[in-house]
Each structure stands twice: as C-alpha cells, then as structure tokens.
Amino acid sequence: MAGDPVSGLRWTRKTTEKIAKELENLNIRVSPNTVGKLLKEMGFSLRVNHKKLSTSSVSPKERDEQFAYIAQQRERFAYTGAMVVSVDTKKRELVGCFKNEGQIWSRQPVLVKDHDFRSQAEGIAIPCGIYDVLANRGLSFYRHIL
C-alpha cells in the first residue's frame, strides 16, 4: 500500500488476484472478489490518473487575460466580417496496424500488432482541425510525417 500523508489518499498497485495469493501464503484463503469487496470497505476504489497538476509557468490570472484578449479579437474581427477560425491539433499517432482507444461494433475483433514500435509504423500522422466560427463549418484532416 502507498499513500499521500497530506491528503490521506491511499492506493495499491497490486491486483486483487495478487493480494489473494499473498494472503493464501499467510494461510488466509480468500477469493479475489472478496479482496475487492474488502478493499472497497476500507475506502479503496479503482481509479485512473487525472490531469490536474499544472506545470505551466503562466498563472491562471494571466491565462484568463490571454483568453479575454483572444475573445476581444474574435469579436472585433467578426464585427468587421473578417473570417474567424479556430485551429486545433492533437498528439502524434503512429500510422499502421496498431491498437487505438475506442470500440466498434463488429462480429470479429480487429487484430493489431502486439507492440506499438515506431520502427514498424508506416508513418506518423498529426490529427488537425480548422473551424470557421462565423460560418459554423469545420474541416478535420491528418498531416502525415514520414
């Protein structure tokens, strides 16, 4: 078990199966399901990481000022009839037969490579999007890097 002494948050990286096995070594027979129930009673639950810690050198006040300035400029350009666009890019993705997040309805699973090695990629793509705010129209595309 590990934890944060300040917040009182506790966690374990062991699966319920591993904990049950360790308890069995101590002559305590318990199923992984029971281990899960006991962990829940002790205040544990399955968790995922949350991106909440800021590493930016820009303070929230400065960030708010930046967004306010951008909003002012957008309104000024829209008032004059000039085009206002929003551009967005996402993280680089390997192109090839690799595992991706998400699900599809299918009769058969989609078989993909067991590892995502860059050397086995056909290339790298950067998902991008452009949105025309006034016309309410957008375009998404991939920029390929070989």
OpenMM code with the backbone's topology and positions (N, CA, C; nanometers):
from openmm import Vec3, app, unit

residues = "MET ALA GLY ASP PRO VAL SER GLY LEU ARG TRP THR ARG LYS THR THR GLU LYS ILE ALA LYS GLU LEU GLU ASN LEU ASN ILE ARG VAL SER PRO ASN THR VAL GLY LYS LEU LEU LYS GLU MET GLY PHE SER LEU ARG VAL ASN HIS LYS LYS LEU SER THR SER SER VAL SER PRO LYS GLU ARG ASP GLU GLN PHE ALA TYR ILE ALA GLN GLN ARG GLU ARG PHE ALA TYR THR GLY ALA MET VAL VAL SER VAL ASP THR LYS LYS ARG GLU LEU VAL GLY CYS PHE LYS ASN GLU GLY GLN ILE TRP SER ARG GLN PRO VAL LEU VAL LYS ASP HIS ASP PHE ARG SER GLN ALA GLU GLY ILE ALA ILE PRO CYS GLY ILE TYR ASP VAL LEU ALA ASN ARG GLY LEU SER PHE TYR ARG HIS ILE LEU".split()
positions = [
    Vec3(0.0846, -0.1177, 0.0000),
    Vec3(0.0000, 0.0000, 0.0000),
    Vec3(0.0893, 0.1243, 0.0000),
    Vec3(0.0482, 0.2232, -0.0709),
    Vec3(0.1184, 0.3514, -0.0732),
    Vec3(0.0155, 0.4597, -0.0453),
    Vec3(0.0632, 0.5817, -0.0241),
    Vec3(-0.0326, 0.6875, 0.0016),
    Vec3(0.0308, 0.8236, 0.0149),
    Vec3(-0.0558, 0.9223, 0.0272),
    Vec3(-0.0150, 1.0611, 0.0436),
    Vec3(-0.0461, 1.1020, 0.1876),
    Vec3(0.0571, 1.1304, 0.2676),
    Vec3(0.0317, 1.1635, 0.4082),
    Vec3(-0.0452, 1.2941, 0.4273),
    Vec3(-0.0399, 1.3825, 0.3292),
    Vec3(-0.1082, 1.5111, 0.3427),
    Vec3(-0.2579, 1.4956, 0.3189),
    Vec3(-0.2946, 1.4325, 0.2063),
    Vec3(-0.4365, 1.4204, 0.1723),
    Vec3(-0.5018, 1.2968, 0.2328),
    Vec3(-0.4200, 1.1990, 0.2744),
    Vec3(-0.4763, 1.0754, 0.3279),
    Vec3(-0.5137, 0.9758, 0.2204),
    Vec3(-0.4893, 1.0088, 0.0940),
    Vec3(-0.5195, 0.9192, -0.0162),
    Vec3(-0.4298, 0.7964, -0.0073),
    Vec3(-0.4894, 0.6767, -0.0216),
    Vec3(-0.4130, 0.5525, -0.0185),
    Vec3(-0.4390, 0.4750, -0.1457),
    Vec3(-0.3399, 0.3942, -0.1876),
    Vec3(-0.3577, 0.3123, -0.3068),
    Vec3(-0.2673, 0.1907, -0.3012),
    Vec3(-0.2982, 0.0952, -0.3872),
    Vec3(-0.2136, -0.0214, -0.4074),
    Vec3(-0.2060, -0.0470, -0.5566),
    Vec3(-0.0930, -0.0961, -0.6014),
    Vec3(-0.0765, -0.1284, -0.7429),
    Vec3(-0.0981, -0.2772, -0.7675),
    Vec3(-0.1249, -0.3510, -0.6630),
    Vec3(-0.1431, -0.4958, -0.6751),
    Vec3(-0.2858, -0.5262, -0.7163),
    Vec3(-0.3008, -0.6291, -0.7986),
    Vec3(-0.4345, -0.6728, -0.8384),
    Vec3(-0.4967, -0.7506, -0.7235),
    Vec3(-0.6283, -0.7646, -0.7278),
    Vec3(-0.6958, -0.8421, -0.6240),
    Vec3(-0.6475, -0.9872, -0.6271),
    Vec3(-0.6111, -1.0372, -0.7457),
    Vec3(-0.5584, -1.1740, -0.7568),
    Vec3(-0.4255, -1.1871, -0.6827),
    Vec3(-0.3370, -1.0885, -0.6983),
    Vec3(-0.2073, -1.0937, -0.6299),
    Vec3(-0.2229, -1.0824, -0.4791),
    Vec3(-0.3156, -0.9978, -0.4344),
    Vec3(-0.3385, -0.9832, -0.2905),
    Vec3(-0.3930, -1.1141, -0.2338),
    Vec3(-0.4875, -1.1776, -0.3057),
    Vec3(-0.5438, -1.3050, -0.2603),
    Vec3(-0.4340, -1.4112, -0.2506),
    Vec3(-0.3429, -1.4108, -0.3471),
    Vec3(-0.2314, -1.5070, -0.3460),
    Vec3(-0.1395, -1.4822, -0.2258),
    Vec3(-0.1089, -1.3568, -0.1963),
    Vec3(-0.0244, -1.3244, -0.0810),
    Vec3(-0.0923, -1.3645, 0.0498),
    Vec3(-0.2244, -1.3438, 0.0576),
    Vec3(-0.2977, -1.3844, 0.1764),
    Vec3(-0.2982, -1.5369, 0.1905),
    Vec3(-0.3068, -1.6063, 0.0783),
    Vec3(-0.3021, -1.7532, 0.0807),
    Vec3(-0.1684, -1.8018, 0.1354),
    Vec3(-0.0593, -1.7307, 0.1022),
    Vec3(0.0721, -1.7653, 0.1570),
    Vec3(0.0757, -1.7498, 0.3087),
    Vec3(-0.0157, -1.6689, 0.3635),
    Vec3(-0.0270, -1.6492, 0.5090),
    Vec3(-0.1365, -1.7383, 0.5681),
    Vec3(-0.1789, -1.8403, 0.4885),
    Vec3(-0.2849, -1.9342, 0.5287),
    Vec3(-0.4198, -1.8668, 0.5477),
    Vec3(-0.4447, -1.7587, 0.4729),
    Vec3(-0.5755, -1.6930, 0.4723),
    Vec3(-0.6318, -1.7128, 0.3323),
    Vec3(-0.7331, -1.7990, 0.3225),
    Vec3(-0.7916, -1.8287, 0.1917),
    Vec3(-0.9059, -1.7315, 0.1648),
    Vec3(-0.8918, -1.6580, 0.0568),
    Vec3(-0.9928, -1.5598, 0.0205),
    Vec3(-0.9884, -1.5442, -0.1323),
    Vec3(-1.1041, -1.5230, -0.1920),
    Vec3(-1.1095, -1.5080, -0.3374),
    Vec3(-1.0752, -1.3645, -0.3772),
    Vec3(-1.0317, -1.3450, -0.5018),
    Vec3(-1.0060, -1.2080, -0.5498),
    Vec3(-1.1296, -1.1184, -0.5393),
    Vec3(-1.2494, -1.1748, -0.5602),
    Vec3(-1.3724, -1.0943, -0.5472),
    Vec3(-1.3900, -1.0445, -0.4045),
    Vec3(-1.3618, -1.1315, -0.3070),
    Vec3(-1.3727, -1.0916, -0.1667),
    Vec3(-1.2689, -0.9854, -0.1340),
    Vec3(-1.1475, -0.9994, -0.1884),
    Vec3(-1.0443, -0.8977, -0.1681),
    Vec3(-1.0954, -0.7633, -0.2182),
    Vec3(-1.1589, -0.7628, -0.3361),
    Vec3(-1.2142, -0.6387, -0.3911),
    Vec3(-1.3180, -0.5774, -0.2996),
    Vec3(-1.4078, -0.6628, -0.2434),
    Vec3(-1.5106, -0.6127, -0.1514),
    Vec3(-1.4467, -0.5544, -0.0256),
    Vec3(-1.3443, -0.6238, 0.0269),
    Vec3(-1.2765, -0.5747, 0.1471),
    Vec3(-1.2045, -0.4429, 0.1204),
    Vec3(-1.1404, -0.4326, 0.0044),
    Vec3(-1.0732, -0.3073, -0.0310),
    Vec3(-1.1740, -0.1928, -0.0363),
    Vec3(-1.2908, -0.2213, -0.0943),
    Vec3(-1.3942, -0.1186, -0.1035),
    Vec3(-1.4403, -0.0753, 0.0353),
    Vec3(-1.4569, -0.1732, 0.1262),
    Vec3(-1.4960, -0.1399, 0.2635),
    Vec3(-1.3899, -0.0551, 0.3332),
    Vec3(-1.2635, -0.0705, 0.2916),
    Vec3(-1.1537, 0.0047, 0.3524),
    Vec3(-1.1319, 0.1401, 0.2848),
    Vec3(-1.2210, 0.1755, 0.1919),
    Vec3(-1.2119, 0.3071, 0.1290),
    Vec3(-1.1336, 0.3108, -0.0012),
    Vec3(-1.0966, 0.1934, -0.0517),
    Vec3(-1.0262, 0.1881, -0.1800),
    Vec3(-1.1279, 0.1769, -0.2923),
    Vec3(-1.0930, 0.2253, -0.4106),
    Vec3(-1.1740, 0.2038, -0.5303),
    Vec3(-1.0818, 0.2122, -0.6499),
    Vec3(-1.1297, 0.1573, -0.7616),
    Vec3(-1.0493, 0.1636, -0.8838),
    Vec3(-1.0445, 0.3085, -0.9309),
    Vec3(-0.9274, 0.3552, -0.9618),
    Vec3(-0.9084, 0.4950, -1.0020),
    Vec3(-0.8231, 0.5023, -1.1269),
    Vec3(-0.8322, 0.6133, -1.1940),
    Vec3(-0.7448, 0.6433, -1.3076),
    Vec3(-0.6737, 0.7741, -1.2778),
    Vec3(-0.5675, 0.8005, -1.3499),
    Vec3(-0.4964, 0.9270, -1.3337),
    Vec3(-0.5837, 1.0425, -1.3812),
    Vec3(-0.5714, 1.1560, -1.3148),
    Vec3(-0.6438, 1.2775, -1.3540),
    Vec3(-0.5419, 1.3866, -1.3832),
    Vec3(-0.5508, 1.4455, -1.5003),
    Vec3(-0.4601, 1.5546, -1.5363),
    Vec3(-0.5087, 1.6823, -1.4693),
    Vec3(-0.4552, 1.7111, -1.3518),
    Vec3(-0.4979, 1.8280, -1.2762),
    Vec3(-0.3803, 1.9148, -1.2327),
    Vec3(-0.2585, 1.8612, -1.2342),
    Vec3(-0.1426, 1.9358, -1.1870),
    Vec3(-0.0874, 2.0207, -1.3003),
    Vec3(-0.0765, 2.1497, -1.2777),
    Vec3(-0.0280, 2.2414, -1.3797),
    Vec3(0.1239, 2.2525, -1.3738),
    Vec3(0.1865, 2.2404, -1.4890),
    Vec3(0.3315, 2.2607, -1.4966),
    Vec3(0.3630, 2.3889, -1.5716),
    Vec3(0.2587, 2.4643, -1.6041),
    Vec3(0.2755, 2.5870, -1.6805),
    Vec3(0.3323, 2.6985, -1.5926),
    Vec3(0.4152, 2.7819, -1.6544),
    Vec3(0.4673, 2.8976, -1.5823),
    Vec3(0.3696, 3.0146, -1.5890),
    Vec3(0.2606, 2.9975, -1.6665),
    Vec3(0.1597, 3.1024, -1.6790),
    Vec3(0.0587, 3.0861, -1.5656),
    Vec3(0.0337, 3.1915, -1.4913),
    Vec3(-0.0611, 3.1860, -1.3797),
    Vec3(-0.2039, 3.1822, -1.4343),
    Vec3(-0.2977, 3.1298, -1.3558),
    Vec3(-0.4384, 3.1293, -1.4002),
    Vec3(-0.4883, 3.2695, -1.4361),
    Vec3(-0.4423, 3.3732, -1.3616),
    Vec3(-0.4840, 3.5111, -1.3912),
    Vec3(-0.4342, 3.5518, -1.5302),
    Vec3(-0.3059, 3.5221, -1.5595),
    Vec3(-0.2504, 3.5568, -1.6915),
    Vec3(-0.3218, 3.4787, -1.8014),
    Vec3(-0.3552, 3.3522, -1.7738),
    Vec3(-0.4251, 3.2702, -1.8728),
    Vec3(-0.5625, 3.3292, -1.9000),
    Vec3(-0.6324, 3.3725, -1.7942),
    Vec3(-0.7636, 3.4351, -1.8127),
    Vec3(-0.7522, 3.5616, -1.8978),
    Vec3(-0.6474, 3.6403, -1.8735),
    Vec3(-0.6249, 3.7614, -1.9524),
    Vec3(-0.6007, 3.7270, -2.0994),
    Vec3(-0.5251, 3.6202, -2.1250),
    Vec3(-0.4989, 3.5778, -2.2629),
    Vec3(-0.6296, 3.5396, -2.3323),
    Vec3(-0.7143, 3.4611, -2.2637),
    Vec3(-0.8400, 3.4196, -2.3241),
    Vec3(-0.9336, 3.5383, -2.3446),
    Vec3(-0.9322, 3.6326, -2.2519),
    Vec3(-1.0156, 3.7525, -2.2683),
    Vec3(-0.9695, 3.8319, -2.3903),
    Vec3(-0.8374, 3.8432, -2.4088),
    Vec3(-0.7828, 3.9153, -2.5241),
    Vec3(-0.8231, 3.8446, -2.6542),
    Vec3(-0.8117, 3.7138, -2.6563),
    Vec3(-0.8493, 3.6374, -2.7765),
    Vec3(-0.9978, 3.6569, -2.8062),
    Vec3(-1.0824, 3.6532, -2.7033),
    Vec3(-1.2262, 3.6734, -2.7229),
    Vec3(-1.2552, 3.8125, -2.7789),
    Vec3(-1.1837, 3.9144, -2.7294),
    Vec3(-1.1984, 4.0522, -2.7808),
    Vec3(-1.1630, 4.0577, -2.9288),
    Vec3(-1.0510, 3.9973, -2.9635),
    Vec3(-1.0070, 3.9982, -3.1028),
    Vec3(-1.1076, 3.9256, -3.1919),
    Vec3(-1.1590, 3.8125, -3.1440),
    Vec3(-1.2571, 3.7357, -3.2217),
    Vec3(-1.3804, 3.8206, -3.2482),
    Vec3(-1.4301, 3.8893, -3.1442),
    Vec3(-1.5484, 3.9740, -3.1617),
    Vec3(-1.5199, 4.0884, -3.2578),
    Vec3(-1.4009, 4.1493, -3.2476),
    Vec3(-1.3641, 4.2605, -3.3353),
    Vec3(-1.3607, 4.2160, -3.4815),
    Vec3(-1.2980, 4.1011, -3.5076),
    Vec3(-1.2904, 4.0504, -3.6442),
    Vec3(-1.4282, 4.0105, -3.6955),
    Vec3(-1.5092, 3.9459, -3.6114),
    Vec3(-1.6437, 3.9056, -3.6527),
    Vec3(-1.7279, 4.0277, -3.6863),
    Vec3(-1.7142, 4.1358, -3.6102),
    Vec3(-1.7903, 4.2583, -3.6331),
    Vec3(-1.7598, 4.3175, -3.7709),
    Vec3(-1.6330, 4.3064, -3.8123),
    Vec3(-1.5951, 4.3623, -3.9433),
    Vec3(-1.6209, 4.2641, -4.0578),
    Vec3(-1.6675, 4.1441, -4.0244),
    Vec3(-1.6953, 4.0442, -4.1285),
    Vec3(-1.5734, 3.9632, -4.1684),
    Vec3(-1.4617, 3.9840, -4.1012),
    Vec3(-1.3414, 3.9061, -4.1317),
    Vec3(-1.3587, 3.7634, -4.0810),
    Vec3(-1.2907, 3.6711, -4.1459),
    Vec3(-1.3006, 3.5312, -4.1077),
    Vec3(-1.2358, 3.5075, -3.9707),
    Vec3(-1.3026, 3.4305, -3.8888),
    Vec3(-1.2503, 3.3913, -3.7579),
    Vec3(-1.2397, 3.2394, -3.7591),
    Vec3(-1.1193, 3.1894, -3.7428),
    Vec3(-1.1006, 3.0441, -3.7449),
    Vec3(-1.0383, 2.9975, -3.6140),
    Vec3(-1.0692, 2.8753, -3.5807),
    Vec3(-1.0104, 2.8087, -3.4652),
    Vec3(-0.9324, 2.6889, -3.5187),
    Vec3(-0.8083, 2.6762, -3.4783),
    Vec3(-0.7226, 2.5680, -3.5266),
    Vec3(-0.6823, 2.4822, -3.4075),
    Vec3(-0.6884, 2.3504, -3.4262),
    Vec3(-0.6570, 2.2591, -3.3171),
    Vec3(-0.5765, 2.1419, -3.3718),
    Vec3(-0.4797, 2.0957, -3.2946),
    Vec3(-0.4067, 1.9742, -3.3307),
    Vec3(-0.4061, 1.8814, -3.2102),
    Vec3(-0.3865, 1.7548, -3.2358),
    Vec3(-0.3812, 1.6535, -3.1300),
    Vec3(-0.2430, 1.5900, -3.1294),
    Vec3(-0.2237, 1.4944, -3.0400),
    Vec3(-0.0927, 1.4300, -3.0300),
    Vec3(-0.0650, 1.3441, -3.1532),
    Vec3(0.0616, 1.3223, -3.1790),
    Vec3(0.1033, 1.2412, -3.2929),
    Vec3(0.0555, 1.0974, -3.2755),
    Vec3(0.0164, 1.0359, -3.3858),
    Vec3(-0.0287, 0.8967, -3.3849),
    Vec3(0.0520, 0.8171, -3.4859),
    Vec3(0.0877, 0.6943, -3.4479),
    Vec3(0.1554, 0.6056, -3.5417),
    Vec3(0.0547, 0.5565, -3.6441),
    Vec3(0.0955, 0.5512, -3.7723),
    Vec3(0.0093, 0.5024, -3.8786),
    Vec3(0.0455, 0.3565, -3.9031),
    Vec3(-0.0523, 0.2704, -3.8947),
    Vec3(-0.0297, 0.1283, -3.9160),
    Vec3(-0.1312, 0.0476, -3.8384),
    Vec3(-0.1034, -0.0785, -3.8273),
    Vec3(-0.1943, -0.1728, -3.7629),
    Vec3(-0.1658, -0.1770, -3.6124),
    Vec3(-0.1982, -0.0667, -3.5434),
    Vec3(-0.1703, -0.0528, -3.4009),
    Vec3(-0.3007, -0.0367, -3.3234),
    Vec3(-0.2950, -0.0648, -3.1935),
    Vec3(-0.4115, -0.0517, -3.1073),
    Vec3(-0.4438, 0.0960, -3.0860),
    Vec3(-0.5712, 0.1280, -3.0957),
    Vec3(-0.6192, 0.2630, -3.0688),
    Vec3(-0.7335, 0.2549, -2.9700),
    Vec3(-0.7540, 0.3621, -2.8945),
    Vec3(-0.8643, 0.3669, -2.7996),
    Vec3(-0.9964, 0.3676, -2.8758),
    Vec3(-1.0994, 0.3234, -2.8101),
    Vec3(-1.2320, 0.3253, -2.8710),
    Vec3(-1.2800, 0.1856, -2.9034),
    Vec3(-1.4048, 0.1766, -2.9426),
    Vec3(-1.4679, 0.0494, -2.9731),
    Vec3(-1.5494, 0.0635, -3.1003),
    Vec3(-1.5691, -0.0493, -3.1683),
    Vec3(-1.6577, -0.0532, -3.2847),
    Vec3(-1.7438, -0.1786, -3.2729),
    Vec3(-1.8612, -0.1728, -3.3326),
    Vec3(-1.9450, -0.2916, -3.3394),
    Vec3(-1.8921, -0.3780, -3.4520),
    Vec3(-1.8653, -0.5035, -3.4230),
    Vec3(-1.8094, -0.5932, -3.5231),
    Vec3(-1.8357, -0.7367, -3.4810),
    Vec3(-1.8382, -0.8278, -3.5778),
    Vec3(-1.8550, -0.9700, -3.5460),
    Vec3(-1.7229, -1.0333, -3.5053),
    Vec3(-1.6128, -0.9748, -3.5483),
    Vec3(-1.4795, -1.0270, -3.5193),
    Vec3(-1.3939, -0.9162, -3.4592),
    Vec3(-1.3040, -0.9500, -3.3657),
    Vec3(-1.2130, -0.8461, -3.3162),
    Vec3(-1.1159, -0.8036, -3.4251),
    Vec3(-1.0730, -0.6795, -3.4192),
    Vec3(-0.9731, -0.6300, -3.5136),
    Vec3(-0.8362, -0.6674, -3.4580),
    Vec3(-0.7610, -0.7446, -3.5343),
    Vec3(-0.6288, -0.7871, -3.4896),
    Vec3(-0.5264, -0.6790, -3.5209),
    Vec3(-0.4474, -0.6447, -3.4198),
    Vec3(-0.3446, -0.5426, -3.4351),
    Vec3(-0.2132, -0.5966, -3.3810),
    Vec3(-0.1047, -0.5265, -3.4107),
    Vec3(0.0271, -0.5680, -3.3630),
    Vec3(0.0311, -0.5653, -3.2107),
    Vec3(0.1126, -0.6540, -3.1535),
    Vec3(0.1170, -0.6642, -3.0077),
    Vec3(0.1988, -0.5540, -2.9422),
    Vec3(0.2777, -0.4805, -3.0184),
    Vec3(0.3540, -0.3665, -2.9658),
    Vec3(0.3461, -0.2500, -3.0640),
    Vec3(0.3541, -0.1298, -3.0112),
    Vec3(0.3479, -0.0094, -3.0947),
    Vec3(0.4889, 0.0468, -3.1137),
    Vec3(0.5683, -0.0193, -3.1960),
    Vec3(0.7039, 0.0273, -3.2215),
    Vec3(0.7028, 0.1251, -3.3381),
    Vec3(0.7664, 0.2393, -3.3205),
    Vec3(0.7708, 0.3401, -3.4261),
    Vec3(0.8380, 0.2851, -3.5518),
    Vec3(0.9355, 0.1976, -3.5324),
    Vec3(1.0074, 0.1414, -3.6474),
    Vec3(0.9152, 0.0572, -3.7360),
    Vec3(0.8019, 0.0110, -3.6825),
    Vec3(0.7080, -0.0686, -3.7618),
    Vec3(0.5945, 0.0156, -3.8196),
    Vec3(0.5975, 0.1459, -3.7954),
    Vec3(0.4912, 0.2341, -3.8432),
    Vec3(0.5130, 0.2692, -3.9902),
    Vec3(0.4027, 0.2875, -4.0593),
    Vec3(0.4076, 0.3336, -4.1981),
    Vec3(0.4384, 0.4824, -4.2031),
    Vec3(0.4192, 0.5483, -4.0923),
    Vec3(0.4453, 0.6914, -4.0814),
    Vec3(0.3845, 0.7431, -3.9530),
    Vec3(0.3810, 0.8734, -3.9397),
    Vec3(0.3206, 0.9387, -3.8233),
    Vec3(0.2211, 1.0411, -3.8756),
    Vec3(0.1058, 1.0480, -3.8114),
    Vec3(0.0036, 1.1450, -3.8508),
    Vec3(-0.0278, 1.2350, -3.7319),
    Vec3(-0.0552, 1.3597, -3.7621),
    Vec3(-0.0974, 1.4544, -3.6595),
    Vec3(-0.2399, 1.4973, -3.6940),
    Vec3(-0.3396, 1.4546, -3.6145),
    Vec3(-0.4769, 1.4976, -3.6411),
    Vec3(-0.4897, 1.6486, -3.6211),
    Vec3(-0.5527, 1.7159, -3.7166),
    Vec3(-0.5698, 1.8613, -3.7114),
    Vec3(-0.7151, 1.8962, -3.7447),
    Vec3(-0.7552, 2.0125, -3.7027),
    Vec3(-0.8879, 2.0599, -3.7379),
    Vec3(-0.8897, 2.2105, -3.7497),
    Vec3(-0.9712, 2.2603, -3.8434),
    Vec3(-0.9920, 2.4041, -3.8610),
    Vec3(-1.1419, 2.4274, -3.8565),
    Vec3(-1.1831, 2.5268, -3.7783),
    Vec3(-1.3244, 2.5567, -3.7622),
    Vec3(-1.3483, 2.7038, -3.7924),
    Vec3(-1.4375, 2.7313, -3.8886),
    Vec3(-1.4777, 2.8680, -3.9220),
    Vec3(-1.5920, 2.9046, -3.8277),
    Vec3(-1.5634, 2.9910, -3.7307),
    Vec3(-1.6581, 3.0236, -3.6243),
    Vec3(-1.7847, 3.0877, -3.6803),
    Vec3(-1.7711, 3.1832, -3.7714),
    Vec3(-1.8877, 3.2569, -3.8217),
    Vec3(-1.9749, 3.1707, -3.9120),
    Vec3(-1.9125, 3.0876, -3.9958),
    Vec3(-1.9895, 3.0038, -4.0877),
    Vec3(-2.0342, 2.8735, -4.0217),
    Vec3(-1.9849, 2.8456, -3.9017),
    Vec3(-2.0166, 2.7225, -3.8296),
    Vec3(-1.9851, 2.5998, -3.9156),
    Vec3(-1.8668, 2.6014, -3.9760),
    Vec3(-1.8221, 2.4901, -4.0606),
    Vec3(-1.6818, 2.4512, -4.0191),
    Vec3(-1.6556, 2.3234, -4.0277),
    Vec3(-1.5235, 2.2773, -3.9889),
    Vec3(-1.4684, 2.1759, -4.0859),
    Vec3(-1.3399, 2.1518, -4.0729),
    Vec3(-1.2697, 2.0561, -4.1567),
    Vec3(-1.1662, 1.9886, -4.0678),
    Vec3(-1.1619, 1.8570, -4.0732),
    Vec3(-1.0582, 1.7859, -3.9989),
    Vec3(-0.9758, 1.7072, -4.0987),
    Vec3(-0.8481, 1.6916, -4.0680),
    Vec3(-0.7568, 1.6222, -4.1576),
    Vec3(-0.6383, 1.5726, -4.0784),
    Vec3(-0.5565, 1.4922, -4.1436),
    Vec3(-0.4329, 1.4425, -4.0823),
    Vec3(-0.3146, 1.4973, -4.1605),
    Vec3(-0.2153, 1.5392, -4.0886),
    Vec3(-0.0890, 1.5801, -4.1501),
    Vec3(0.0062, 1.4620, -4.1330),
    Vec3(0.0527, 1.4051, -4.2445),
    Vec3(0.1402, 1.2890, -4.2389),
    Vec3(0.2864, 1.3315, -4.2331),
    Vec3(0.3611, 1.2644, -4.1473),
    Vec3(0.5050, 1.2824, -4.1382),
    Vec3(0.5664, 1.1463, -4.1640),
    Vec3(0.6546, 1.1370, -4.2582),
    Vec3(0.7156, 1.0047, -4.2880),
    Vec3(0.8437, 0.9847, -4.2156),
] * unit.nanometer
topology = app.Topology()
chain = topology.addChain("A")
for resn in residues:
    res = topology.addResidue(resn, chain)
    for name in ("N", "CA", "C"):
        topology.addAtom(name, app.Element.getBySymbol(name[0]), res)
